[in-house]
Amino acid sequence: MHGFLLCCFFAVLFAGLLNLFKDCFSEEIFGIITNVSIALAASIFVSFLWNKVIFDATKHYKKSGILDYFDDFSKVEQKLKKEFRNCKNIEIFFMYGSTFLNSNSSLIKEALAKKNNVITFMLADKENPFLKSYQNYWEYPPGRFEELIDTTVTNLIKWHQDIPSHERAQLFIYKYTKGCFTYSYYKIDDKIYFVPNKAVSEKTFKPITVFARKTTDSNCLYQRVTREKDAMISTNELSQIYPT
């Protein structure tokens, strides 16, 4: 706003100076100077406004921490695989995760075998009241989601307990007991891959993914998701089942 007022002030000042020296030039020369000056002033003004728009947008996205967008989660998986090998904290929130575990089992086992790692998985409770609605909407056979959830939990615990206690990471597993799944996310150290659930039942549609980093702003995407998770734990919407 201050910059805009400054531009207006200088425009008025320049117009006044032009008028002051009007008698020093012929009418033709003065007309040329005036037209060129107006064109330059308009160019500077438009450039200022455009730079301000870019600056405001950059500032907004810098606060949010958002750095990238993917139109298909499959494009993210290669990045996740690289980051799994070098991280210390992993936090994953999804409905049942069987596809993710099947394609990344070796990486998860590798992460579980690093003593200083802290790994948290959060997935649906079999008694979650919304689970059957999702199962019907996506045309899964009755009881299929429950089987997938059991398999995920069983595999994670087995992989963890197969590692000697003095060598393995800390593993925490939570069940999401009450709410509906509007998104999933994958937090790796100070980064987050946020995946809104698709609204369409058609399986060929793949969910999008937003990539962001943690920033100092308390309302950045990373911090907001973290606060929501902490709130769900405090109200027992996320209930710890491992370690018991």
RODRENKOL-808746 format. One record per residue: residue in three letters; x negated, y, z of N, C-alpha, C in turn. Coordinates in steps of 0.1 Angstrom, whole numbers, plus 5000, padded with zeros to 4 digits. Each point is the difference from the previous one (the first is absolute). Layout:
AlaXYZXYZXYZ;...
END
This chain:
Met499249885000500850125000499150135000;His498949995008499250125001499350024987;Gly499649894993499350014987501050074990;Phe501249955000501050064991500250155002;Leu500150045012500150145003498850084996;Leu498849945002498850064995500050034985;Cys500449894993500150014985500950124996;Cys501250015007500950104997499450145002;Phe499350015012499450135003499050044990;Phe499149914996499050044990500750034986;Ala501049934997500750034987500650145000;Val500650045011500650135002498850114999;Leu498949965007498950095001499450024986;Phe499949894993499450014986500950084991;Ala501349985001500950074992499950155003;Gly499950045012499850145004498750064995;Leu498949925000498850054995500150024985;Leu500649914993500250014985500750134997;Asn501150025008500850124997499250135003;Leu499149995010499250125004499150044989;Phe499449904993499050034990500750004986;Lys501350014999500749994988499550114990;Asp499850125005499650114992498649994994;Cys499249915005498649984996500049924987;Phe501049944996500049924988501150044990;Ser499849974987501050024990501249915003;Glu501150034995501249925002499849854995;Glu499349994989499849874994499049925009;Ile498950065004499049935009500749975013;Phe500750095006500749975013501049894999;Gly500749994988500949894998499349865000;Ile498850004993499249884999499649965014;Ile499450105008499549975013501249945009;Thr501150074999501249965008500449854997;Asn500149974987500449874996499049895004;Val498750034998499049905005500149995015;Ser500150115007500149995015501249925005;Ile501150024993501249935004499849854998;Ala499449964988499849864997499049945010;Leu498950075004499149955010500649995013;Ala500850105004500749995013501049885001;Ala500749984989501049894999499249875001;Ser498949994993499249875001499549985014;Ile499450105006499549985014501149975009;Phe501250064999501149975008500549854999;Val500149964987500549864998498949905005;Ser498850034998498949925005500049995015;Phe500350115007500150005014501149915005;Leu501250024994501149925004499849854998;Trp499449974989499749864997499049945009;Asn499050075004499049955009500649995014;Lys501050085003500649995013500949885001;Val500749974989500849884999499149875002;Ile498950004993499149895001499449995014;Phe499750115006499450005014501049955010;Asp501350054999501049955009500349854999;Ala500049954987500249864998498949925006;Thr498850044997498849935006500050005015;Lys500350115006500150015014501049915006;His501249994993501149915005499549865000;Tyr499449954988499649864999498849975009;Lys499250105002498849985009500649985015;Lys501050075004500649985013500649865001;Ser500749964989500749875001499049884999;Gly498850034995499049894999500249924987;Ile501050034992500249914988499050034989;Leu499449894995498950014991500349944986;Asp500949905000500349924988501349945000;Tyr500549964988501349944998499849884990;Phe500649895003499949884991501549964997;Asp500249974987501449974996500349855002;Asp499049935005500249855002499049965011;Phe500549935010499249965011498949914996;Ser500249924989498949914996498750074996;Lys500250134997498850084996499250045013;Val500649985011499350045013499249885005;Glu500449884997499449885007498549994998;Gln499550044989498549994998499350105009;Lys500650125002499550105010500049945014;Leu501149945003500249945014498949895002;Lys499849924990499049905002498650055003;Lys499650114993498750065003500050065014;Glu501150075004500050065013500049915012;Phe500749884998500149905010498649965005;Arg499050004991498749945003499250105009;Asn500450135000499150105007500750075011;Cys501249955004500850085010499949935013;Lys500550075010500049955014501549995006;Asn500950084994501350005005501049994988;Ile500849895001501049974990501450005007;Glu501050064994501350005005501049994988;Ile500849895000500949974989501449985005;Phe500950074993501549995003500749964988;Phe500649885000500849954989501149915004;Met500849954991501149925003499649865004;Tyr499249934991499649875003498649974995;Gly499650074990498650004996499449874994;Ser500849914995499549874995499150024988;Thr500550094990499250024988498750065003;Phe500050105009498850075004499049905007;Leu500549925009499149905006499549904991;Asn500849954991499649904990498850054991;Ser500150124996499050054991498850065007;Asn500150025013498950065007499549925012;Ser500349875000499849925012498550005004;Ser499149994990498650005003499550135006;Leu500550114995499650135006500550025014;Ile501349955002500550015014499249925010;Lys499749884995499149915009498750075003;Glu499450064989498750065002500150125010;Ala501150084999500250115009500349955015;Leu500749895001500249945013498849945006;Ala499049984992498749945006499050115004;Lys500450125000499150115004500450055014;Lys499249985009500350015014500550145004;Asn499550104994500450145003501250054993;Asn500649924992501250044992501249995009;Val501050094997501350005007501049994988;Ile500849895000500949984989501449985006;Thr501050084994501449995005500949974988;Phe500849905002501149974990501350035006;Met500950064993501450025004501049954989;Leu500849915004500949954989501449975007;Ala501049964991501449995005500149895010;Asp500950035010500549905009501049924992;Lys500149875002501049914994501450045004;Glu500150065011501350045005500450154997;Asn499150064992500350144996501350004993;Pro501050095004501349994994500150044985;Phe498950074995500050044986499449894991;Leu499449905006499249914991500949924990;Lys501249965005500949924991500550094988;Ser500250135003500450094989498950014989;Tyr498850015004498950004990499949874993;Gln500249895007499949874994501149984989;Asn501250055003501149994991499850094988;Tyr499550125003499950104989498949964990;Trp498949945005498949964991500249864996;Glu501149945003500449864995499049895004;Tyr499650015013499249895005501049895006;Pro499649875000500849905006500250025015;Pro501149965006500250025014498849945008;Gly499650075010498949955008498650024995;Arg499950054987498750014994499150105007;Phe500650125004499250105006499449955014;Glu500949935007499549945013498849914998;Glu500149924989498849914998498850084996;Leu500150104992498950084997499450075012;Ile500850055009499550075012499349905008;Asp500649885003499349905008498749964994;Thr499949994987498749964993499050105002;Thr500350134999499150115002499450005014;Val500949995010499650005014499149885003;Thr500549894996499249875002498650014994;Asn499950054988498750004993499150105007;Leu500550125004499250105006499449955013;Ile500949945008499549955013499049894998;Lys500349914991499049894998498750054995;Trp500050094990498750054995499250075012;His500750075008499450075011499449905010;Gln500849905004499549905010499049904995;Asp499949994987498949914994498750065002;Ile499950135003498750075001499650005015;Pro498849975003499650005015500350135006;Ser500549995013500550125006498950115001;His498849975002498950105001499750074987;Glu500549954989499750054986501250074994;Arg501249985005501250044992500450145004;Ala500750074991500650135002501249995010;Gln500550125004501250005007501250004990;Leu500949915002501249994991501250035009;Phe500950084995501350035006501149984989;Ile501049935004501249984991501250055007;Tyr500850084993501350055005501149964991;Lys501249995006501249974992500950135001;Tyr500550044988500950114999501449955002;Thr500650045012501249935005501350064995;Lys500050134997501450074998500250074987;Gly499050084996500350094989499949944986;Cys500350084990499949954986498750044995;Phe499549934989498750034994500250104989;Thr499550125003500150114989498650014994;Tyr499049955006498650004994499249905006;Ser498849974994498949935006498850094999;Tyr499049965008498750084999498849915004;Tyr498950054995498749935002499050115005;Lys499750005013499050105005498749935002;Ile499050064994498649955001499150125005;Asp499649995012499350105007500750144999;Asp499550104993500750134999500850014987;Lys500349894993500750014988501349935001;Ile501050034992501349945000500549984986;Tyr500549894997500849974987501449985004;Phe500950104996501450005005500849964988;Val500949905002500749944990501550005003;Pro500850104994501450015002500749884994;Asn501049945007500749894994500850044988;Lys500049914990500850034988501549985003;Ala500850084994501549995002500749914991;Val499449964989500649914990499749865003;Ser501049914997499849865003499149934989;Glu500050064988499249944989498649985004;Lys499549874998498649975005498950054991;Thr500350044988499050054991499550145004;Phe500950075008499650135005499049995012;Lys498950064999498950005010500150125008;Pro499749995014500150125008498750094997;Ile500250135002498950104999499250005012;Thr498850065000499250015011499450145001;Val500050065012499450135002498749975009;Phe498950064996498749985007499750135007;Ala499750005013499650125008499049975010;Arg499350105005499049995011500650085012;Lys499549965011500350065013499350144999;Thr500850105004499550145001500250055015;Thr499550125002500250065014501450055002;Asp500850014989501450055001500849895007;Ser500850035010500749905007501249954992;Asn500450064989501149964992499549944986;Cys498749974999499649934988500649865000;Leu500049944988500749874998499549905010;Tyr498749995001499349905009500550025014;Gln500050125005500450035014501549975002;Arg500850044990501549985002500349855001;Val499449924991500349865000499549945014;Thr498850045004499549955013501050045012;Arg500550125000500950045010501349915000;Glu500549984988501249924998499749855006;Lys498949954996499649865005499950005015;Asp499450105006499950015015501450015006;Ala500850084994501450025006500849864999;Met499849934990500749874998499449905011;Ile498850015003499449915010500650045014;Ser500150135002500550045014501449975002;Thr500849994989501449965002500349854997;Asn498949934999500149854997500649974987;Glu500150094991500449964986498949924993;Leu498850035005498849914996499649935013;Ser500249875000499749925011498849914998;Gln499050015009498849924998500349855003;Ile499549914991500249865002498649935000;Tyr499050074997498649945000499050115003;Pro499149985010500049895009501250015010;Thr500449895005501250005008499650045014;
END
